Amino acid sequence: MLARAISDMSQALRQRIDATETFAADVSHELKNPIASLRSALEGLTHIHDEALRKKLLDIAQDDVRRLDRLVTDIAEASRIDAQLSRTPFELIDLGRLAGRVMRAQSNRDIDPPVRFTSNRPARGTALVMGDGQKLSRVFENLLDNARSFSPANGRVKLHIDADETEIIVTVEDEGPGVPESERDAIFRRFHSVRPERDGFGRHSGLGLAIARTVLEGHNGTIVAEERPDGASGARFVVKLPRAWPDPELDDEPVEAS
């Protein structure tokens, strides 16, 4: 039994080392492109005196800086999620209230093109999970932001929360082009990003859905991309988390992320 335990630990350690090396290689690759572009733009500024061309190079440099800032921020978060989840004590979370708060924040954003957000309102205490509220908030922020970015003008992003005896099921649907079947697994890989042309360069790192999946797996949950069941154009993401029940003896009060 001891030998098997040591073997399992060694295998897990090797997998973690391999994953770390792969992540480091991916990070290096993703950083090289904006750095090379930024270097080229700055070098060009020293030789070009035409104001129109200088302005174009400055715009390119600013886009590269935004891209790098987004990459560094998301890379830092992605690299520490596993460690944070392993140390964070989970609390009883009302997922209906948490998702509603995130959606209200999205609805209040000044976005172009305008998008309508709608959701059902599960009764208080009927959609409870054990988890880290801030990390789960990030999951829904990423999913709603992703749905918004692919939506047409005045399109609708719909969030629905349902529950059965064992699971809380959350779906996020949009009216965009949808996710091709061949891409439905790839979109959850780190740095995999296929953005609509109108979405400004540097606004997305390709880590949003990967972070969402990592957080959900740390909560014993899942996320998949599907086609909409009504046959309409658009993407559909389905999140499932184990349902929690309050302990009446402890009189647990669900909390929300701050």
Backbone bond lengths (Angstrom), bond angles and torsions (degrees), N, CA, C in turn:
res aa  C-N    CA-C-N  psi(-1)  N-CA   C-N-CA  omega(-1)  CA-C   N-CA-C  phi
1 M - - - 1.471 - - 1.527 111.03 -
2 L 1.333 116.22 -40.37 1.462 120.18 178.26 1.523 110.98 -64.22
3 A 1.348 116.30 -42.43 1.468 120.54 179.45 1.530 110.71 -62.19
4 R 1.339 116.40 -42.34 1.465 119.83 178.98 1.522 110.90 -64.66
5 A 1.345 115.57 -40.76 1.460 119.45 179.92 1.530 110.99 -62.86
6 I 1.335 116.04 -43.30 1.471 120.17 178.91 1.532 110.39 -64.98
7 S 1.330 116.01 -40.72 1.468 119.85 178.82 1.533 110.78 -62.33
8 D 1.337 116.43 -43.53 1.466 119.97 179.15 1.530 111.04 -63.70
9 M 1.323 116.54 -41.09 1.462 120.54 179.01 1.526 110.96 -64.59
10 S 1.346 116.20 -40.88 1.466 120.17 179.43 1.523 110.88 -64.65
11 Q 1.338 116.10 -41.28 1.454 119.69 179.02 1.527 111.16 -64.78
12 A 1.332 116.63 -42.60 1.463 120.30 178.47 1.526 110.87 -62.89
13 L 1.346 116.13 -38.88 1.462 120.52 178.87 1.524 110.64 -65.45
14 R 1.344 116.86 -42.38 1.466 119.94 178.16 1.522 111.17 -62.45
15 Q 1.330 116.57 -41.03 1.463 119.99 178.47 1.521 111.22 -63.32
16 R 1.335 116.32 -39.95 1.459 119.79 178.49 1.531 111.47 -65.91
17 I 1.336 117.11 -41.00 1.463 120.95 177.84 1.527 110.65 -63.56
18 D 1.346 116.43 -44.01 1.469 120.24 178.20 1.519 110.90 -61.46
19 A 1.333 116.31 -42.58 1.458 120.08 -179.96 1.525 111.17 -64.15
20 T 1.339 116.41 -39.21 1.463 120.60 179.25 1.520 110.92 -65.79
21 E 1.338 117.00 -42.38 1.459 120.29 179.26 1.526 111.01 -65.31
22 T 1.326 117.20 -40.10 1.460 120.60 178.40 1.515 110.97 -64.22
23 F 1.335 115.82 -43.20 1.452 120.29 179.72 1.526 110.66 -62.89
24 A 1.335 116.78 -42.26 1.467 120.65 178.88 1.527 111.11 -62.19
25 A 1.331 116.47 -40.59 1.465 119.87 178.36 1.527 111.00 -65.44
26 D 1.338 116.42 -41.14 1.464 120.22 178.26 1.527 111.31 -63.49
27 V 1.327 116.11 -42.20 1.463 120.62 179.57 1.523 110.04 -61.53
28 S 1.339 116.64 -46.18 1.459 120.63 179.78 1.517 111.35 -58.57
29 H 1.324 116.26 -43.40 1.465 120.52 179.57 1.525 111.78 -63.67
30 E 1.339 116.87 -44.42 1.456 120.58 -177.41 1.527 112.43 -68.22
31 L 1.329 117.55 -31.81 1.460 120.25 -179.05 1.527 112.33 -77.76
32 K 1.325 117.03 -27.22 1.464 119.60 -175.46 1.527 112.14 -63.38
33 N 1.324 117.97 -41.33 1.465 119.90 -175.31 1.523 112.90 -62.23
34 P 1.355 119.85 -53.71 1.467 118.33 179.27 1.530 113.11 -65.94
35 I 1.333 117.71 -31.56 1.463 119.62 178.22 1.525 110.33 -66.69
36 A 1.332 116.86 -43.09 1.470 120.05 178.36 1.527 110.87 -63.95
37 S 1.327 116.59 -41.90 1.458 120.10 178.59 1.523 111.63 -64.31
38 L 1.345 116.31 -42.11 1.457 120.91 179.04 1.532 110.66 -63.93
39 R 1.309 117.29 -43.47 1.465 120.94 179.05 1.533 110.54 -60.78
40 S 1.334 116.33 -43.63 1.456 120.38 179.99 1.528 111.88 -63.14
41 A 1.342 116.11 -41.74 1.466 119.54 -179.78 1.520 111.21 -65.81
42 L 1.328 117.33 -41.86 1.465 120.67 -178.97 1.529 111.60 -68.38
43 E 1.334 116.20 -38.01 1.460 118.81 177.29 1.523 110.82 -65.79
44 G 1.348 115.78 -36.66 1.459 119.27 179.04 1.515 112.90 -65.57
45 L 1.319 116.52 -32.38 1.472 120.28 -179.33 1.528 111.88 -63.01
46 T 1.322 117.37 -27.76 1.470 119.81 -178.47 1.522 112.26 -77.69
47 H 1.326 118.16 -14.03 1.468 120.56 -175.73 1.525 112.87 -114.74
48 I 1.333 118.15 -16.40 1.469 121.05 -174.87 1.521 109.55 -104.20
49 H 1.320 115.77 133.43 1.462 120.59 -178.66 1.526 112.16 -114.30
50 D 1.322 117.25 -8.43 1.463 120.10 176.34 1.526 108.94 -69.09
51 E 1.349 116.36 123.73 1.469 120.12 -173.91 1.522 112.66 -62.34
52 A 1.320 117.32 -38.30 1.475 120.31 -179.31 1.532 110.48 -63.71
53 L 1.349 116.53 -43.68 1.460 119.75 179.33 1.524 111.43 -69.20
54 R 1.349 116.60 -36.43 1.458 119.77 178.47 1.533 110.48 -64.06
55 K 1.343 115.65 -40.61 1.467 119.40 178.20 1.531 110.56 -63.36
56 K 1.328 116.65 -40.05 1.459 120.00 179.00 1.532 110.77 -63.44
57 L 1.333 116.65 -41.75 1.463 119.85 178.78 1.523 111.54 -66.88
58 L 1.342 116.79 -37.61 1.461 119.72 177.15 1.525 111.25 -64.13
59 D 1.338 116.35 -39.05 1.472 120.14 177.40 1.526 110.38 -62.49
60 I 1.331 116.17 -41.85 1.465 119.92 178.30 1.525 110.40 -62.29
61 A 1.338 116.42 -44.06 1.463 120.54 -179.83 1.524 111.13 -62.19
62 Q 1.336 117.26 -41.36 1.461 120.80 179.29 1.520 110.74 -65.30
63 D 1.332 117.26 -39.98 1.468 120.39 176.67 1.526 110.60 -61.91
64 D 1.335 116.73 -41.42 1.459 120.27 179.61 1.528 111.22 -64.72
65 V 1.323 117.26 -39.00 1.464 120.82 178.58 1.527 110.08 -64.01
66 R 1.338 116.31 -43.15 1.471 119.36 177.95 1.524 110.94 -62.37
67 R 1.319 115.68 -41.28 1.462 120.52 178.47 1.535 110.61 -60.87
68 L 1.324 116.49 -45.96 1.463 120.54 179.87 1.522 111.19 -64.27
69 D 1.334 116.52 -41.04 1.460 120.00 179.71 1.525 110.59 -61.87
70 R 1.333 116.70 -44.42 1.460 120.58 178.83 1.520 110.95 -64.41
71 L 1.328 116.55 -42.87 1.459 120.00 179.66 1.525 111.76 -61.44
72 V 1.329 116.52 -48.43 1.465 120.11 -177.57 1.525 110.63 -61.97
73 T 1.340 116.70 -42.73 1.463 120.57 179.78 1.518 111.59 -61.61
74 D 1.339 116.47 -48.88 1.461 120.25 -177.18 1.527 112.00 -72.35
75 I 1.330 117.45 -34.41 1.458 120.06 177.21 1.525 110.21 -63.53
76 A 1.339 115.92 -43.33 1.461 119.83 179.30 1.523 110.79 -60.93
77 E 1.330 116.39 -42.54 1.466 119.02 -179.90 1.525 111.08 -67.64
78 A 1.337 116.08 -44.53 1.465 119.29 -178.78 1.522 111.47 -61.31
79 S 1.324 117.32 -36.51 1.462 120.38 -175.84 1.520 113.35 -74.02
80 R 1.336 117.70 -20.74 1.464 118.17 -177.13 1.522 114.05 -109.33
81 I 1.322 117.80 0.08 1.463 120.21 -176.15 1.521 111.74 -61.65
82 D 1.341 116.71 -48.68 1.469 119.89 -177.17 1.524 111.20 -56.87
83 A 1.341 115.92 -46.88 1.463 119.35 -178.28 1.522 111.11 -65.09
84 Q 1.324 117.08 -40.27 1.461 119.99 -179.69 1.516 111.44 -65.36
85 L 1.318 116.81 -43.30 1.465 119.80 -178.33 1.529 111.25 -65.53
86 S 1.332 116.72 -33.97 1.463 119.24 -178.74 1.524 111.98 -71.56
87 R 1.359 117.06 -21.01 1.462 120.13 -177.41 1.522 113.01 -104.17
88 T 1.336 117.77 -18.51 1.455 120.73 -173.40 1.523 111.06 -80.94
89 P 1.336 118.31 124.95 1.469 119.46 174.48 1.528 110.29 -70.76
90 F 1.318 116.53 128.23 1.460 120.39 -179.13 1.534 110.43 -76.17
91 E 1.339 113.98 147.23 1.454 121.51 177.81 1.521 109.37 -119.73
92 L 1.318 115.43 165.28 1.460 120.67 175.96 1.528 108.47 -76.52
93 I 1.338 116.84 118.10 1.458 123.02 -174.54 1.521 109.72 -115.19
94 D 1.338 116.07 131.90 1.463 120.83 170.87 1.524 106.68 -86.10
95 L 1.338 116.27 101.84 1.456 120.74 -173.83 1.533 111.57 -67.02
96 G 1.321 117.07 -29.44 1.458 119.60 177.41 1.514 111.71 -63.51
97 R 1.322 116.89 -45.77 1.465 121.01 179.05 1.524 111.33 -67.55
98 L 1.332 116.47 -41.17 1.458 120.49 -178.89 1.532 110.91 -64.05
99 A 1.343 117.03 -48.94 1.458 120.29 -179.45 1.527 111.03 -64.65
100 G 1.327 116.82 -36.03 1.460 120.03 178.10 1.517 112.07 -63.66
101 R 1.336 116.38 -39.35 1.464 120.14 178.28 1.523 110.81 -64.66
102 V 1.344 116.95 -42.27 1.459 120.41 179.23 1.526 110.37 -64.33
103 M 1.335 116.82 -40.95 1.463 119.46 -179.56 1.529 111.48 -66.23
104 R 1.324 117.38 -38.63 1.472 119.36 178.08 1.525 110.46 -62.53
105 A 1.325 116.92 -39.00 1.460 120.34 178.58 1.530 110.16 -64.67
106 Q 1.324 117.08 -40.15 1.463 120.26 177.52 1.522 110.80 -65.43
107 S 1.340 117.15 -40.76 1.459 121.23 -178.37 1.521 111.97 -64.94
108 N 1.326 116.99 -29.77 1.461 120.98 -177.50 1.528 113.20 -84.05
109 R 1.332 117.16 -4.09 1.465 119.95 179.67 1.520 110.51 -75.46
110 D 1.307 116.00 144.72 1.462 122.15 175.82 1.516 107.94 -86.14
111 I 1.332 116.85 95.41 1.451 121.07 -173.27 1.520 110.57 -118.60
112 D 1.311 114.66 152.85 1.460 121.80 178.84 1.524 108.08 -135.39
113 P 1.345 118.06 123.08 1.462 126.65 2.57 1.526 112.23 -76.72
114 P 1.347 116.59 159.24 1.470 119.46 -179.72 1.524 111.58 -66.35
115 V 1.329 115.18 142.54 1.460 122.10 -178.98 1.522 108.44 -132.56
116 R 1.327 117.09 141.51 1.461 121.72 177.45 1.528 109.59 -95.71
117 F 1.323 116.13 133.32 1.465 122.00 177.50 1.530 108.50 -109.86
118 T 1.313 116.85 130.29 1.465 121.16 176.62 1.521 109.32 -133.14
119 S 1.322 116.38 152.74 1.466 120.60 177.98 1.513 109.51 -155.76
120 N 1.318 115.88 158.54 1.458 119.91 170.63 1.522 108.86 -82.94
121 R 1.296 118.04 168.40 1.459 121.87 -178.35 1.525 109.27 -123.26
122 P 1.326 116.80 88.94 1.469 118.20 178.59 1.520 110.44 -63.79
123 A 1.324 115.66 144.36 1.464 119.99 179.74 1.518 110.28 -58.57
124 R 1.314 115.00 145.94 1.465 119.99 -177.73 1.530 110.17 -58.47
125 G 1.313 114.57 132.36 1.460 120.03 177.54 1.511 114.87 85.72
126 T 1.348 118.12 3.65 1.467 119.93 -178.95 1.524 112.66 -98.87
127 A 1.339 117.61 -6.96 1.465 121.35 -178.87 1.525 109.03 -129.75
128 L 1.327 116.18 63.69 1.461 121.59 -175.30 1.525 111.55 -96.83
129 V 1.337 115.22 139.25 1.454 121.50 174.59 1.527 108.02 -137.26
130 M 1.312 116.31 160.58 1.455 121.24 170.99 1.519 107.58 -96.50
131 G 1.337 116.10 127.18 1.451 116.47 -178.50 1.508 114.37 -177.40
132 D 1.331 113.59 -172.00 1.456 123.98 175.98 1.527 106.91 -99.48
133 G 1.314 117.19 111.29 1.450 121.20 -173.58 1.513 113.67 -60.68
134 Q 1.327 118.18 -41.24 1.464 120.50 -178.89 1.520 111.65 -66.04
135 K 1.331 116.81 -40.74 1.460 119.45 178.85 1.529 111.33 -67.59
136 L 1.327 117.34 -40.51 1.464 119.76 178.27 1.526 110.76 -67.12
137 S 1.320 117.27 -34.24 1.471 119.85 175.17 1.523 110.05 -60.38
138 R 1.332 116.59 -41.50 1.460 119.87 179.89 1.520 111.06 -62.59
139 V 1.332 117.56 -36.30 1.464 120.51 177.44 1.525 110.30 -57.66
140 F 1.327 117.02 -49.51 1.462 119.80 -176.66 1.524 112.24 -73.69
141 E 1.322 117.06 -31.10 1.470 119.32 173.13 1.527 109.96 -61.13
142 N 1.324 116.93 -44.89 1.460 120.53 -179.95 1.528 111.73 -64.68
143 L 1.334 116.85 -43.63 1.463 119.98 -178.17 1.525 111.55 -66.67
144 L 1.324 117.38 -42.97 1.463 120.07 -179.29 1.520 111.33 -70.67
145 D 1.334 117.37 -37.86 1.457 120.26 177.46 1.519 110.35 -65.91
146 N 1.324 116.36 -38.92 1.457 120.75 177.41 1.528 110.87 -63.81
147 A 1.335 116.92 -44.83 1.461 121.01 178.91 1.523 110.96 -63.52
148 R 1.336 116.65 -41.15 1.462 120.39 179.30 1.523 111.45 -61.50
149 S 1.334 116.44 -42.91 1.456 119.76 -174.23 1.524 112.53 -66.99
150 F 1.325 117.80 -23.88 1.456 120.73 179.64 1.532 112.68 -97.64
151 S 1.331 117.65 -3.83 1.458 120.38 -175.37 1.527 111.76 -80.84
152 P 1.329 117.42 145.88 1.466 119.96 173.84 1.527 110.17 -74.89
153 A 1.318 117.02 169.53 1.466 121.10 177.87 1.524 109.98 -57.02
154 N 1.317 115.60 131.57 1.473 123.72 -178.38 1.525 112.55 63.54
155 G 1.328 116.85 18.03 1.450 119.98 174.85 1.524 110.35 -70.89
156 R 1.311 115.66 165.53 1.456 120.54 -177.69 1.520 110.45 -113.22
157 V 1.326 115.66 131.92 1.462 122.94 171.70 1.522 106.90 -107.03
158 K 1.308 115.83 122.73 1.468 121.34 -173.30 1.526 110.00 -115.23
159 L 1.320 115.72 127.12 1.461 122.07 174.90 1.522 108.38 -113.50
160 H 1.311 116.44 129.28 1.471 120.46 -179.04 1.520 109.16 -131.75
161 I 1.332 116.03 135.19 1.465 122.29 179.60 1.520 109.05 -119.40
162 D 1.308 115.45 129.03 1.465 121.49 178.91 1.525 107.66 -134.44
163 A 1.313 116.33 167.27 1.464 120.53 -178.57 1.517 109.80 -148.23
164 D 1.331 114.55 144.54 1.456 119.40 167.39 1.527 107.32 -121.06
165 E 1.296 118.22 -162.44 1.458 120.06 -174.91 1.521 113.16 -67.79
166 T 1.318 117.40 -25.76 1.466 120.01 -173.44 1.516 114.61 -119.32
167 E 1.333 118.84 -18.36 1.456 120.70 -172.53 1.530 112.44 -136.21
168 I 1.337 113.89 152.83 1.460 121.59 166.29 1.523 105.94 -104.17
169 I 1.325 116.71 126.68 1.465 121.78 -178.03 1.522 108.96 -113.63
170 V 1.320 115.88 121.66 1.461 122.01 179.13 1.519 108.70 -117.11
171 T 1.333 117.26 128.96 1.462 120.80 176.58 1.527 109.20 -119.10
172 V 1.323 115.17 141.15 1.467 122.25 174.97 1.526 106.82 -124.58
173 E 1.330 116.61 121.16 1.455 122.15 -178.59 1.521 110.10 -121.70
174 D 1.337 115.41 146.12 1.461 119.91 173.33 1.517 109.20 -130.93
175 E 1.328 116.76 178.53 1.465 122.01 -178.42 1.526 111.22 -114.04
176 G 1.321 116.09 27.61 1.457 120.89 179.33 1.517 112.04 -82.66
177 P 1.338 116.85 -157.32 1.467 120.16 -176.52 1.527 113.97 -75.27
178 G 1.335 117.75 -13.18 1.455 120.35 -178.26 1.522 111.86 84.97
179 V 1.314 115.86 176.42 1.469 122.44 -179.12 1.524 108.34 -110.53
180 P 1.342 118.38 119.10 1.470 119.45 177.43 1.520 110.72 -56.52
181 E 1.309 115.79 145.95 1.463 120.25 -177.51 1.527 111.74 -56.04
182 S 1.332 117.06 -36.33 1.465 120.94 -178.88 1.523 113.05 -68.39
183 E 1.348 117.35 -16.23 1.460 121.38 -176.54 1.529 112.86 -104.55
184 R 1.309 118.54 -1.45 1.468 120.69 -169.53 1.521 114.15 -70.00
185 D 1.288 117.79 -18.31 1.459 120.05 172.03 1.527 110.57 -97.92
186 A 1.328 116.55 -37.61 1.468 121.42 -176.03 1.522 112.42 -62.79
187 I 1.334 118.47 -31.61 1.467 119.89 -175.87 1.523 112.37 -65.37
188 F 1.326 118.11 -14.86 1.467 120.69 178.38 1.529 112.04 -93.05
189 R 1.328 116.98 1.83 1.460 120.02 177.27 1.530 109.86 -82.29
190 R 1.309 116.34 150.88 1.463 120.87 179.61 1.525 110.92 -61.77
191 F 1.318 115.35 134.57 1.466 125.29 175.00 1.521 113.15 70.49
192 H 1.322 118.30 5.92 1.463 119.51 176.22 1.524 107.92 -85.21
193 S 1.327 116.25 115.88 1.463 119.54 -175.88 1.512 109.89 -147.62
194 V 1.337 115.48 125.22 1.461 121.53 173.28 1.517 106.30 -122.37
195 R 1.334 116.40 103.05 1.461 120.89 -171.76 1.520 110.81 -102.55
196 P 1.345 117.98 150.52 1.461 120.52 171.05 1.521 110.32 -64.58
197 E 1.336 117.05 151.24 1.457 121.29 -174.46 1.519 112.77 -60.23
198 R 1.336 117.18 -32.80 1.465 118.89 -175.81 1.528 112.28 -72.67
199 D 1.342 117.07 -17.11 1.454 119.71 -177.45 1.518 108.89 -77.98
200 G 1.303 117.36 116.36 1.455 122.56 -170.80 1.513 113.74 -55.25
201 F 1.326 114.53 144.11 1.463 121.24 177.82 1.527 109.71 -60.01
202 G 1.336 115.25 136.40 1.451 119.60 176.42 1.510 115.20 90.20
203 R 1.338 118.03 -4.41 1.456 119.41 -178.20 1.516 112.14 -83.40
204 H 1.323 117.20 -17.02 1.464 120.73 -177.93 1.524 109.06 -134.12
205 S 1.324 115.26 136.90 1.465 120.47 -176.85 1.523 112.69 -96.40
206 G 1.331 118.65 -11.02 1.454 120.15 -172.91 1.516 112.87 81.78
207 L 1.342 116.60 13.04 1.466 120.91 179.95 1.523 113.15 -109.09
208 G 1.321 117.55 -10.47 1.469 120.48 -173.10 1.514 113.86 -57.25
209 L 1.339 117.46 -51.53 1.459 120.18 -178.43 1.525 111.29 -72.65
210 A 1.337 117.24 -31.84 1.467 119.71 176.06 1.528 110.49 -64.59
211 I 1.329 116.90 -41.75 1.461 120.95 176.87 1.521 110.36 -63.15
212 A 1.333 116.74 -43.10 1.462 120.55 179.67 1.523 110.71 -59.25
213 R 1.329 117.13 -45.49 1.468 119.37 -179.58 1.526 111.62 -65.11
214 T 1.346 116.47 -40.39 1.463 119.65 179.37 1.525 111.38 -61.65
215 V 1.333 116.44 -44.05 1.465 120.88 179.20 1.526 109.98 -62.46
216 L 1.312 117.37 -46.02 1.463 120.42 -177.43 1.522 111.39 -65.98
217 E 1.327 117.43 -39.60 1.463 119.29 177.22 1.524 110.69 -63.88
218 G 1.350 116.72 -33.47 1.455 120.06 175.77 1.518 112.92 -68.70
219 H 1.336 117.13 -15.27 1.472 122.62 175.39 1.529 111.27 -104.80
220 N 1.347 116.57 17.09 1.475 121.89 -177.09 1.525 111.64 59.51
221 G 1.325 115.52 32.56 1.454 121.13 179.20 1.522 111.62 -111.53
222 T 1.335 115.41 -179.86 1.467 121.58 -179.56 1.520 109.49 -138.49
223 I 1.337 115.20 161.42 1.459 121.32 172.39 1.521 107.96 -145.27
224 V 1.328 116.55 135.73 1.462 121.81 177.12 1.520 108.74 -137.29
225 A 1.333 115.60 157.02 1.458 122.47 173.78 1.522 108.45 -105.72
226 E 1.318 116.33 136.78 1.459 121.78 -177.45 1.527 109.45 -136.69
227 E 1.335 115.33 169.42 1.454 119.11 168.00 1.521 108.44 -83.96
228 R 1.310 117.14 155.60 1.459 119.99 -178.69 1.526 110.42 -67.85
229 P 1.326 118.19 135.40 1.472 120.37 -176.48 1.520 113.57 -67.13
230 D 1.355 117.14 -21.59 1.467 119.49 179.45 1.521 112.30 -83.55
231 G 1.339 117.39 0.34 1.455 120.91 178.05 1.514 114.62 81.03
232 A 1.329 117.85 -2.66 1.460 120.79 -179.38 1.518 110.67 -74.91
233 S 1.337 115.86 160.81 1.457 120.41 177.30 1.514 110.27 -67.41
234 G 1.325 116.46 140.61 1.460 119.81 177.95 1.514 112.10 139.93
235 A 1.316 115.16 166.66 1.459 122.20 178.16 1.521 109.92 -99.96
236 R 1.309 115.06 156.28 1.460 121.95 178.25 1.530 107.74 -138.81
237 F 1.322 115.88 121.09 1.458 121.33 176.48 1.521 108.40 -110.41
238 V 1.329 115.44 133.38 1.464 121.34 -177.33 1.529 108.71 -118.53
239 V 1.326 115.28 119.94 1.465 122.62 178.10 1.524 108.48 -108.76
240 K 1.333 116.34 133.69 1.462 120.91 175.97 1.521 109.08 -126.87
241 L 1.338 115.25 131.69 1.464 121.87 178.84 1.524 109.00 -132.10
242 P 1.326 116.95 147.09 1.469 118.91 177.84 1.531 110.64 -61.20
243 R 1.312 115.89 134.34 1.458 120.20 179.44 1.530 110.10 -76.94
244 A 1.320 115.84 140.03 1.463 121.44 178.14 1.520 109.19 -111.78
245 W 1.317 114.68 156.50 1.461 120.71 179.33 1.522 108.28 -128.42
246 P 1.319 118.12 134.23 1.471 119.30 179.03 1.514 111.18 -67.43
247 D 1.314 115.08 147.97 1.464 121.19 175.73 1.523 107.78 -87.02
248 P 1.341 117.93 111.20 1.469 119.31 -176.86 1.521 113.30 -60.42
249 E 1.335 116.44 -27.13 1.463 118.63 179.84 1.528 111.76 -71.96
250 L 1.374 115.08 -29.58 1.463 119.03 179.55 1.519 111.84 -92.60
251 D 1.339 116.36 -13.24 1.469 121.57 -179.62 1.530 110.50 53.10
252 D 1.349 115.28 49.61 1.470 120.23 -177.50 1.527 110.68 -62.49
253 E 1.313 116.38 136.38 1.455 123.00 175.73 1.512 108.88 -108.63
254 P 1.352 118.40 117.30 1.467 119.73 179.43 1.518 110.63 -57.69
255 V 1.342 115.33 149.99 1.454 120.76 179.80 1.512 109.38 -119.55
256 E 1.340 115.00 165.10 1.460 122.27 174.25 1.508 108.26 -116.99
257 A 1.341 114.71 158.62 1.470 118.86 174.31 1.508 108.93 -69.47
258 S 1.324 116.48 142.49 1.452 120.59 178.47 1.516 110.10 -78.19
